[in-house]
Amino acid sequence: MRNCPRRWTYWNVPMEEESIPKTAFTCQHGLYEWLIMPFGLCNVVPAFERLMETVLVDLKWQMCLVYPDGFVIFSKDFPSHLVRVRQVLTRFREAEFKLKMKKCHWGRSQVALLGHIVIPSGILPNPEKVKAVMNVNQPEGVHEVRSVLGLTSYF
């Protein structure tokens, strides 16, 4: 498996032309408008998801999975894995995306993903999440009960 955060790609989502004036802000040097989607807009994540769907449209579920903060390339053996990595990276190059290599994990047989550990034989709960559940104090009050329910409903 190859796991890579894709936080870098949020800076690759272009603003729609009619939305650019809505992002205007002023400072001592003048008026500026965002041409790419800045962090903090309520529709950045859905727009980014649409972009990733377009870039990897025929590769998803065949050789890679996209999730909110990254992607995973999977394969049965190392030679086919190298071919798949090249295919996905080619798509990213064509879309002018850039990876932060220090945040990528290459050639792993297990990865931590969305609070779980993914291994060749299946999915396991992340030990850190289990530890948090095991160490929770008895709730006192409605707010704490809701917190515990939120924590335990994760599994």
N, C-alpha and C positions, 0 to 999 in steps of 0.2 A: 504494500500500500504506500501511497504517497499522500501526505497530508500537508495542506498549505493554507495559511490564512489569506484571505483576499481583501483585507481592509484597504489595501492600496487601490483597489479598483473603484472605490467610491469617487475618487478624483477623476475617473474616466467617464462619468455619466454626464453627457452634455445637457444643458438646460434647454427646454423648448423655447423657441424664439419669443413667443408671447409671454413667457414667464420671467424672462430676464429682467425687465423693469421692476418686477415685484421684489427682486432681491437687492435693489439699490440701497446703498448706505453712503453716508458722508463722513469725511474726516477732514483734518486740517489741510490735506493735499487735494481735496476735490470730491467729486461724486464717482462712485464705483459701482459696477454691477457684476454679478457672478455669471460667467459663461459656462462653468461646470457646476454641478450640484455641490453645495457646501454641506458640511455636517450640520445637523440640527433641523433640517427641513423635514416635515412630517412624512413626505413621500419619497425620501431618499432610498429607503430599504426596498419598497415595492418597485421603484424605477430600476434599481440595481438588479433586483431579481429578474425583471423583464429582460434587461440587457444580458445577463448570464444565460437565461433561457435561449436567447437568440444566438449567442456565440457558440454554445455547446448543444444546440438543439438535437442533433442526431447522435451525440456521444453519451448523453445522460442515460443512466441505467444500463448502458452497454459497457462502459469502461470508466465512468466517473459519476460521482454524486456531488451535487452542489448544496450547500447548506448556508445559513445566514452569515457565517463569519469565515467561510473557507470552502474548500473542495477536497475531495479524495479521489485518487485514481486507483483502481483496483485491478488485479489480474491473478491468474492461477500460477504463473511462473515468472521468473525474472526476465528471460528474453522477451516474452510478450509484454511484460510490464514496460520495458524500455521503449517498445514500439508505441504503446499507449501514451506514455509520458510525452513522447515526441509529438503525437497527434494533438494532444490537448495544448501543449506549449505552442505548437504552430498556430492553433486557433487564437490563442492569446496574443501572439505576435501580430497576426493579421488584424486583430481588433485594437492593437496598440496598447495592450495592457502590460503592466510591468509587475514582476514579483519581487518581494523582499526576500532574497535567498536565505538570509539568516533566520527567517521565521518559518521556512519550509522544512519538512521532515521527509527525507528520501529513503526509499527502500525498506520500510519497516513492515514487520509482520503483524504489528498491533499498533493502534492509535487511540488516543483519547479523543472522543468525539461527542459533543452535545451531552456531556455528563456521563457517558458510558465508555467502556473499553471495548473496541471492536477488534476481534481476533479471527483467524481463519475459520475456526469452528463455530463462531457465533458472537453474541453480544453479552457482556458482563456489566454489572453495575460498577461505577467508579468507586474504588475503596474510600476516597475522600468524601463522597456523598454518603456512603454507608456510615462512615465514622461520624459525620454530622448528625445523622439520625440517631445513632446509638448514644451520642453525648448530649442529646437535648434534655433540658430540664423539664420537670412537670410544669405544665402551663398554669398560670394563675390569672384568670380574667379572660374576657372575650378576645381581646387583641392577641394575647399569647396563644390562645387556642387556635385562632385563625392562622397564626404564623406556623404552628406545628402542623396543622392540616395542609398548608401549602408546601411545607418541606416534605412531608410523608407522601403527598399525592404525586410527587415527582416520580416515584417508583410505581 
